[in-house]
């Protein structure tokens, strides 16, 4: 091996039915950093004939794509490369012809994995990149197969790969390229028939949260955000998007705000499959997972990244990468948690994500200081909005960015965000600001013992008179903070005891 090549680089290649993907990452500071994402629309599944043989044209599209990938693989150690083929390559009767030339182009062997193996890898990708507790139902709609998995932590309890996907359903149910009620009903009902054999098993196991992975769900989220909706996918929103699609007669003319041109062709078929899953499994809501098959392949090549608390791993990684004061960050978090408990805990911030977001904001509120002191809040917001944060959804990243933008000096209302309610977001901000102020000496032995009472949005903080006398700067800053929050409509009083 070339000694100049870093062994910390890894490549995961997924030869899917709709697209070929290549993910290049490096292991750094206890996490993985994405170095490259290369995607090409190959539409392999559309090249299958009635006998499930791949056409020469489809195979050539695949070989041309792999010629591009091969260049990047030259710089990565052989042991750090995983290449898999999925549904279409499982189905193709002449797959050996495709693989023989493909292996020669890449210089590595492609492993065609079973549906169950694919589902297991997808689940690992979700487990490594998505937060949440309890059992999760994972939905991954690919080009020629749909994977449904139930798992907890890193252990999958049910794995199923169904023979339906956005490309195959396009050819079966939208072959005439008409966006009619008949075509949608046909696609939805056929998907329900495909899911029906596993319905009892999945409903008996049950799940606490539902997440979606890969292209169809990602496209849906991008559409909803572009149209001013939040990131949570519901059946009502899916039906709304179906109606929008049916305003256009021809599939080739489909235009929906937020829908990319390259995704438009397979969007109605993927949407139909997801509607069927929602209706048959009676799913309330679904959010986008942080990763799927390729991420599962990449993370599994780095065993030390198998940590059950994904958010804790993410926080630790960022603190190390940006040389943050982790001991002080924990002091701020401990103080904020004590304040939250005194305010009423879950009664004061009722959302399950409230306390974890408060903790994260405390742990990462100083990341912007690594760039500049004067505009630390601005840099905080930019970094947390843009950094890859496994364990956090896009809405949660935005919420954290806006909270930490405001962690000191001027107090302003939080903008619209969809991670928690507006009231909870503002309350998290208030607790963060107070905790930073109370711990500014960075020594838990030197911070005051305080008592805080909450009556709806009004807060009263009681501090020992003697401590305030000995710490006039903090006393003055507490009074200034009380004025700032009160002037903004969030009453805060400071009293002595």
C-alpha positions as CSV (number, residue, x, y, z in Angstrom):
1,X,0.0,0.0,0.0
2,X,1.2,3.5,-0.8
3,X,2.5,4.9,2.5
4,X,1.2,8.3,1.7
5,X,-2.4,7.1,1.8
6,X,-4.2,7.6,5.1
7,X,-5.7,4.4,6.5
8,X,-8.4,6.5,8.1
9,X,-10.3,6.9,4.8
10,X,-13.2,4.5,3.9
11,X,-15.4,4.1,0.9
12,X,-18.9,2.5,0.7
13,X,-20.5,1.9,-2.7
14,X,-24.1,1.0,-3.2
15,X,-25.2,-0.2,-6.7
16,X,-28.8,0.5,-6.3
17,X,-31.7,-0.1,-8.7
18,X,-32.2,3.6,-9.4
19,X,-28.8,5.2,-8.6
20,X,-25.3,4.2,-7.9
21,X,-23.8,6.0,-4.9
22,X,-20.3,6.3,-3.5
23,X,-19.6,7.6,0.0
24,X,-16.1,8.5,1.1
25,X,-15.5,9.3,4.8
26,X,-12.6,9.5,7.2
27,X,-12.4,8.6,10.8
28,X,-11.6,11.6,12.9
29,X,-12.1,12.6,16.6
30,X,-14.4,9.7,17.4
31,X,-16.8,10.2,14.4
32,X,-16.8,10.0,10.6
33,X,-16.4,13.0,8.4
34,X,-17.9,12.9,4.9
35,X,-15.2,13.6,2.3
36,X,-17.2,12.9,-0.9
37,X,-20.6,11.9,-2.0
38,X,-20.9,10.8,-5.7
39,X,-24.2,9.8,-7.2
40,X,-25.2,8.9,-10.7
41,X,-28.7,8.0,-12.0
42,X,-28.2,4.6,-13.7
43,X,-31.8,3.4,-13.6
44,X,-30.7,-0.2,-13.6
45,X,-34.1,-1.6,-12.8
46,X,-35.7,0.0,-15.8
47,X,-33.3,-2.1,-17.9
48,X,-34.8,-5.4,-16.9
49,X,-36.9,-7.1,-19.6
50,X,-39.8,-9.5,-19.0
51,X,-37.4,-12.3,-18.3
52,X,-35.4,-10.2,-15.8
53,X,-32.4,-9.9,-18.0
54,X,-30.5,-6.6,-17.9
55,X,-30.3,-4.8,-21.3
56,X,-26.9,-4.0,-22.8
57,X,-27.8,-0.3,-22.5
58,X,-28.5,-0.5,-18.7
59,X,-25.3,-2.5,-18.1
60,X,-23.3,0.1,-20.1
61,X,-24.7,2.9,-18.0
62,X,-23.6,1.0,-14.9
63,X,-20.1,0.3,-16.2
64,X,-19.7,4.0,-17.2
65,X,-20.6,5.1,-13.7
66,X,-18.2,2.6,-12.1
67,X,-15.4,3.9,-14.3
68,X,-15.8,7.2,-12.5
69,X,-15.9,5.6,-9.1
70,X,-12.7,3.6,-9.8
71,X,-10.6,6.7,-10.0
72,X,-11.5,7.6,-6.4
73,X,-10.9,4.1,-5.1
74,X,-7.2,4.2,-6.1
75,X,-6.6,6.4,-3.0
76,X,-8.2,4.2,-0.4
77,X,-6.8,1.1,1.3
78,X,-8.3,-2.1,0.0
79,X,-9.5,-3.2,3.5
80,X,-11.4,0.1,3.8
81,X,-13.7,-0.5,0.8
82,X,-17.1,-2.1,0.7
83,X,-19.1,-2.5,-2.5
84,X,-22.6,-4.0,-2.6
85,X,-25.3,-4.6,-5.2
86,X,-28.9,-4.7,-4.2
87,X,-32.4,-5.5,-5.5
88,X,-31.9,-5.3,-9.3
89,X,-28.6,-7.2,-9.2
90,X,-30.3,-9.8,-7.0
91,X,-33.0,-10.2,-9.7
92,X,-31.1,-10.0,-12.9
93,X,-30.6,-13.4,-14.6
94,X,-27.5,-12.2,-16.5
95,X,-25.9,-10.6,-13.4
96,X,-22.7,-12.6,-13.9
97,X,-22.1,-10.7,-17.2
98,X,-22.5,-7.3,-15.5
99,X,-20.4,-8.3,-12.5
100,X,-17.5,-9.7,-14.5
101,X,-16.8,-6.5,-16.3
102,X,-17.8,-4.3,-13.2
103,X,-15.2,-6.1,-11.0
104,X,-12.5,-5.5,-13.7
105,X,-13.3,-1.8,-13.9
106,X,-13.3,-1.3,-10.1
107,X,-10.5,-3.7,-9.3
108,X,-12.5,-5.0,-6.4
109,X,-15.2,-7.6,-6.1
110,X,-18.8,-6.5,-5.8
111,X,-20.9,-8.4,-3.3
112,X,-24.6,-8.8,-4.2
113,X,-26.3,-8.9,-0.8
114,X,-29.6,-10.5,0.0
115,X,-32.7,-8.5,0.9
116,X,-32.3,-9.3,4.6
117,X,-28.6,-8.3,4.5
118,X,-29.5,-5.1,2.9
119,X,-32.2,-4.4,5.5
120,X,-29.6,-5.2,8.3
121,X,-27.1,-2.7,6.8
122,X,-29.7,0.0,6.4
123,X,-30.7,-0.4,10.1
124,X,-27.1,-0.1,11.1
125,X,-26.8,3.2,9.1
126,X,-29.9,4.5,10.9
127,X,-28.7,3.3,14.3
128,X,-25.4,5.0,13.9
129,X,-26.7,8.3,12.8
130,X,-30.2,8.8,14.3
131,X,-31.2,9.7,17.9
132,X,-34.2,8.6,19.9
133,X,-34.9,5.9,22.4
134,X,-37.1,2.8,22.3
135,X,-37.9,0.7,19.3
136,X,-37.8,2.3,15.9
137,X,-39.5,1.3,12.7
138,X,-37.3,2.1,9.7
139,X,-38.8,2.5,6.2
140,X,-36.4,2.6,3.2
141,X,-38.0,2.8,-0.3
142,X,-35.4,2.0,-3.0
143,X,-35.6,1.6,-6.7
144,X,-36.7,-2.0,-6.8
145,X,-37.1,-3.0,-3.1
146,X,-38.5,-1.5,0.1
147,X,-37.0,-2.5,3.4
148,X,-39.0,-2.4,6.7
149,X,-37.0,-3.0,9.9
150,X,-37.9,-2.8,13.6
151,X,-35.0,-2.5,16.0
152,X,-33.7,-1.1,19.2
153,X,-30.2,0.3,19.7
154,X,-28.0,-1.6,17.3
155,X,-30.1,-4.7,17.3
156,X,-32.7,-5.4,14.6
157,X,-35.7,-7.4,15.7
158,X,-37.4,-7.8,12.4
159,X,-35.9,-7.5,8.9
160,X,-37.9,-7.6,5.7
161,X,-37.1,-6.7,2.1
162,X,-40.2,-6.4,-0.1
163,X,-40.1,-6.6,-3.9
164,X,-41.4,-3.1,-4.7
165,X,-39.7,0.2,-5.3
166,X,-40.1,3.5,-6.9
167,X,-38.6,2.4,-10.3
168,X,-40.5,-0.9,-10.5
169,X,-43.8,0.7,-9.4
170,X,-43.3,3.4,-12.0
171,X,-43.1,0.8,-14.7
172,X,-46.0,-1.3,-13.3
173,X,-48.5,1.4,-12.3
174,X,-47.5,4.6,-14.1
175,X,-46.4,3.0,-17.3
176,X,-48.7,5.3,-19.4
177,X,-47.1,8.3,-17.5
178,X,-50.5,9.5,-16.5
179,X,-51.0,11.0,-13.0
180,X,-54.6,9.7,-12.5
181,X,-56.5,8.6,-9.5
182,X,-56.7,5.1,-11.0
183,X,-52.9,4.9,-11.3
184,X,-52.4,6.1,-7.8
185,X,-55.0,3.7,-6.4
186,X,-53.5,0.8,-8.3
187,X,-50.0,1.6,-7.0
188,X,-51.2,2.0,-3.4
189,X,-53.3,-1.1,-3.4
190,X,-50.5,-3.2,-4.9
191,X,-48.1,-2.0,-2.2
192,X,-50.6,-2.9,0.5
193,X,-50.9,-6.4,-0.9
194,X,-47.1,-6.7,-0.8
195,X,-46.9,-5.5,2.8
196,X,-49.9,-7.5,4.1
197,X,-48.0,-10.8,4.8
198,X,-45.8,-9.1,7.4
199,X,-48.5,-6.9,8.9
200,X,-49.3,-9.1,12.0
201,X,-45.6,-9.7,12.8
202,X,-44.8,-5.9,12.8
203,X,-47.8,-4.7,14.7
204,X,-47.3,-7.4,17.4
205,X,-43.6,-6.3,17.9
206,X,-44.6,-2.6,17.8
207,X,-42.5,0.5,17.7
208,X,-42.1,3.9,19.5
209,X,-40.8,6.0,16.6
210,X,-40.8,5.8,12.9
211,X,-38.0,7.0,10.6
212,X,-37.5,6.9,6.9
213,X,-34.3,6.6,4.9
214,X,-33.0,7.3,1.4
215,X,-34.3,9.1,-1.6
216,X,-38.0,9.0,-1.5
217,X,-38.3,10.2,2.2
218,X,-35.5,12.8,1.6
219,X,-37.3,14.2,-1.4
220,X,-40.5,14.4,0.6
221,X,-38.9,16.3,3.4
222,X,-37.3,18.8,0.9
223,X,-40.7,19.4,-0.7
224,X,-42.4,20.0,2.7
225,X,-39.7,22.4,3.9
226,X,-39.8,24.3,0.6
227,X,-43.5,24.7,1.0
228,X,-43.3,26.0,4.6
229,X,-44.2,22.8,6.4
230,X,-42.2,21.2,9.2
231,X,-40.0,18.2,8.7
232,X,-42.5,15.6,10.2
233,X,-44.1,13.5,7.6
234,X,-47.8,12.6,8.2
235,X,-50.4,10.9,6.1
236,X,-52.3,14.2,5.7
237,X,-49.2,15.7,4.2
238,X,-48.7,12.7,1.9
239,X,-52.3,13.0,0.6
240,X,-51.8,16.7,0.1
241,X,-48.8,16.1,-2.1
242,X,-50.7,13.4,-4.0
243,X,-53.3,16.0,-4.8
244,X,-50.6,18.4,-5.9
245,X,-49.2,15.8,-8.2
246,X,-52.5,15.0,-9.7
247,X,-52.9,18.7,-10.8
248,X,-50.6,17.7,-13.6
249,X,-51.8,15.1,-16.2
250,X,-48.5,14.0,-17.6
251,X,-45.7,12.6,-15.4
252,X,-43.0,14.3,-17.6
253,X,-44.7,17.7,-16.8
254,X,-44.8,17.2,-13.1
255,X,-43.8,20.3,-11.1
256,X,-44.1,20.5,-7.4
257,X,-42.4,23.2,-5.3
258,X,-39.3,21.7,-3.8
259,X,-39.2,18.6,-6.1
260,X,-36.0,18.3,-8.1
261,X,-36.2,17.5,-11.8
262,X,-34.1,14.3,-11.4
263,X,-36.5,12.9,-8.7
264,X,-39.7,13.9,-10.5
265,X,-40.0,10.7,-12.6
266,X,-40.1,8.3,-9.7
267,X,-41.7,10.6,-7.1
268,X,-45.4,9.5,-7.6
269,X,-44.5,5.8,-7.4
270,X,-42.4,6.3,-4.2
271,X,-45.2,8.5,-2.7
272,X,-47.8,5.7,-3.4
273,X,-45.7,3.1,-1.6
274,X,-45.2,5.4,1.4
275,X,-49.0,6.2,1.6
276,X,-49.7,2.4,1.6
277,X,-47.2,1.9,4.4
278,X,-48.7,4.7,6.5
279,X,-52.3,3.5,6.0
280,X,-51.6,-0.3,6.5
281,X,-49.3,0.1,9.5
282,X,-51.3,3.1,10.9
283,X,-48.2,5.2,11.2
284,X,-48.8,8.6,12.9
285,X,-45.6,10.4,11.8
286,X,-42.2,9.8,10.3
287,X,-39.0,11.8,10.2
288,X,-35.9,11.5,8.0
289,X,-33.1,9.3,9.4
290,X,-29.5,10.5,9.4
291,X,-28.2,7.7,7.3
292,X,-29.0,4.4,5.6
293,X,-27.2,1.6,3.7
294,X,-24.0,3.4,2.8
295,X,-23.6,4.9,6.2
296,X,-24.2,1.5,7.7
297,X,-21.4,0.0,5.6
298,X,-19.0,2.9,6.5
299,X,-19.7,2.9,10.2
300,X,-19.4,-0.9,10.5
301,X,-15.9,-0.7,9.2
302,X,-14.9,1.4,12.3
303,X,-15.9,-0.8,15.2
304,X,-15.0,1.8,17.9
305,X,-17.8,4.0,16.7
306,X,-20.4,1.5,18.0
307,X,-21.8,3.6,20.8
308,X,-25.4,3.4,22.0
309,X,-25.8,7.1,22.7
310,X,-25.3,8.6,19.2
311,X,-25.8,12.2,20.5
312,X,-23.2,11.8,23.2
313,X,-20.7,10.5,20.6
314,X,-21.5,13.5,18.3
315,X,-21.1,16.0,21.2
316,X,-17.8,14.4,22.2
317,X,-16.5,14.4,18.6
318,X,-17.3,18.1,18.1
319,X,-15.8,19.2,21.4
320,X,-12.6,17.4,20.5
321,X,-12.4,18.6,17.0
322,X,-12.9,22.3,18.1
323,X,-10.8,21.9,21.3
324,X,-13.7,23.0,23.5
325,X,-13.6,23.1,27.3
326,X,-15.7,20.0,27.9
327,X,-15.5,20.2,31.7
328,X,-17.0,23.7,31.6
329,X,-19.6,22.6,29.1
330,X,-20.7,19.9,31.5
331,X,-20.8,22.4,34.3
332,X,-23.2,24.6,32.3
333,X,-25.3,21.5,31.4
334,X,-25.5,20.3,35.0
335,X,-26.6,23.8,36.1
336,X,-29.2,24.1,33.4
337,X,-30.6,20.7,34.3
338,X,-30.9,21.7,37.9
339,X,-32.8,24.8,36.9
340,X,-35.1,22.8,34.7
341,X,-35.9,20.4,37.5
342,X,-36.7,23.3,39.8
343,X,-38.9,24.9,37.1
344,X,-41.0,21.7,36.9
345,X,-39.0,19.6,34.5
346,X,-41.2,17.9,31.9
347,X,-44.2,20.1,32.9
348,X,-42.3,23.3,32.0
349,X,-40.7,21.9,28.8
350,X,-43.0,19.0,27.9
351,X,-41.6,17.7,24.6
352,X,-39.4,14.6,24.9
353,X,-36.7,16.4,22.8
354,X,-36.7,19.4,25.1
355,X,-34.2,18.3,27.8
356,X,-31.8,16.6,25.2
357,X,-31.8,19.8,23.2
358,X,-31.1,21.9,26.3
359,X,-28.2,19.6,27.2
360,X,-26.7,19.8,23.7
361,X,-27.0,23.6,23.6
362,X,-25.1,23.7,26.8
363,X,-22.4,21.3,25.6
364,X,-21.9,23.1,22.3
365,X,-22.7,26.8,23.0
366,X,-19.0,27.8,22.8
367,X,-18.1,26.1,19.5
368,X,-18.2,29.6,17.8
369,X,-15.5,30.9,20.1
370,X,-13.0,28.8,18.2
371,X,-13.5,31.3,15.3
372,X,-14.0,34.6,17.0
373,X,-15.1,36.0,20.4
374,X,-17.0,39.1,19.3
375,X,-19.3,37.2,17.0
376,X,-19.2,33.8,18.8
377,X,-23.0,33.5,18.7
378,X,-23.2,34.1,14.9
379,X,-20.4,31.5,14.4
380,X,-22.2,29.1,16.7
381,X,-25.3,29.3,14.6
382,X,-23.5,28.8,11.3
383,X,-21.5,25.8,12.6
384,X,-24.4,23.9,14.2
385,X,-26.5,24.6,11.1
386,X,-23.9,23.3,8.7
387,X,-22.0,20.6,10.7
388,X,-23.0,16.9,10.2
389,X,-24.6,16.1,13.6
390,X,-25.5,12.4,13.7
391,X,-28.4,11.9,16.1
392,X,-30.1,15.2,15.3
393,X,-32.7,16.0,12.6
394,X,-32.5,19.1,10.4
395,X,-35.1,20.9,12.5
396,X,-33.2,20.1,15.7
397,X,-30.0,21.4,14.2
398,X,-31.8,24.6,13.3
399,X,-33.2,25.0,16.7
400,X,-29.8,24.4,18.4
401,X,-28.3,27.0,16.0
402,X,-30.8,29.7,16.9
403,X,-30.5,29.0,20.6
404,X,-26.8,29.2,20.7
405,X,-26.8,32.3,18.5
406,X,-28.5,34.0,21.4
407,X,-26.6,32.5,24.4
408,X,-25.2,35.8,25.6
409,X,-25.5,39.6,25.5
410,X,-28.7,40.8,23.7
411,X,-31.8,38.7,24.3
412,X,-34.1,38.3,21.4
413,X,-37.1,36.1,20.6
414,X,-36.5,32.7,18.9
415,X,-37.5,32.6,15.2
416,X,-39.8,29.9,13.9
417,X,-38.4,26.4,14.4
418,X,-40.1,23.0,14.2
419,X,-38.1,20.9,16.8
420,X,-40.1,22.0,19.8
421,X,-42.9,24.4,20.5
422,X,-42.1,28.2,20.4
423,X,-42.6,28.4,24.1
424,X,-40.2,25.5,24.8
425,X,-37.6,26.9,22.5
426,X,-37.7,30.2,24.3
427,X,-37.5,28.5,27.7
428,X,-34.5,26.4,26.6
429,X,-32.8,29.7,25.6
430,X,-33.6,31.3,28.9
431,X,-32.1,28.4,30.9
432,X,-29.0,28.4,28.8
433,X,-28.4,32.1,29.2
434,X,-28.8,31.9,33.0
435,X,-26.6,28.8,33.3
436,X,-23.8,30.5,31.3
437,X,-24.1,33.6,33.4
438,X,-24.0,31.7,36.7
439,X,-21.0,29.6,35.8
440,X,-18.8,32.2,34.2
441,X,-16.0,31.6,36.7
442,X,-15.8,28.0,35.3
443,X,-15.5,26.4,38.8
444,X,-18.5,24.7,40.3
445,X,-17.2,25.5,43.8
446,X,-17.5,29.2,43.0
447,X,-21.0,29.4,41.5
448,X,-23.9,30.3,43.7
449,X,-26.5,28.0,45.2
450,X,-29.8,29.3,43.7
451,X,-33.4,28.5,43.9
452,X,-35.7,29.2,41.0
453,X,-39.5,29.2,40.8
454,X,-41.6,29.1,37.6
455,X,-45.1,30.3,37.3
456,X,-46.0,29.8,33.6
457,X,-43.4,32.0,31.9
458,X,-42.5,34.1,34.9
459,X,-39.2,33.1,36.7
460,X,-38.0,34.2,40.1
461,X,-34.4,33.4,41.1
462,X,-33.4,33.6,44.7
463,X,-29.6,34.0,45.5
464,X,-27.8,34.2,48.9
465,X,-27.3,37.9,49.9
466,X,-23.7,37.2,51.1
467,X,-22.8,35.6,47.8
468,X,-24.1,38.5,45.8
469,X,-22.2,40.9,48.0
470,X,-18.9,39.1,47.3
471,X,-19.6,38.8,43.6
472,X,-20.8,42.2,42.5
473,X,-20.1,41.6,38.8
474,X,-22.3,38.6,38.6
475,X,-25.0,40.3,40.7
476,X,-25.0,43.2,38.2
477,X,-25.2,40.9,35.2
478,X,-28.1,39.0,36.8
479,X,-30.0,42.3,37.1
480,X,-29.2,43.2,33.5
481,X,-30.4,39.7,32.4
482,X,-33.6,40.1,34.4
483,X,-34.3,43.4,32.6
484,X,-33.5,41.9,29.2
485,X,-35.8,38.9,29.6
486,X,-38.6,40.9,31.2
487,X,-38.4,43.6,28.5
488,X,-38.8,40.9,25.9
489,X,-42.0,39.6,27.5
490,X,-40.5,36.8,29.6
491,X,-40.6,38.0,33.2
492,X,-37.5,37.4,35.4
493,X,-36.9,38.7,38.9
494,X,-33.8,38.3,41.1
495,X,-34.4,38.2,44.8
496,X,-32.0,37.8,47.8
497,X,-32.4,35.4,50.7
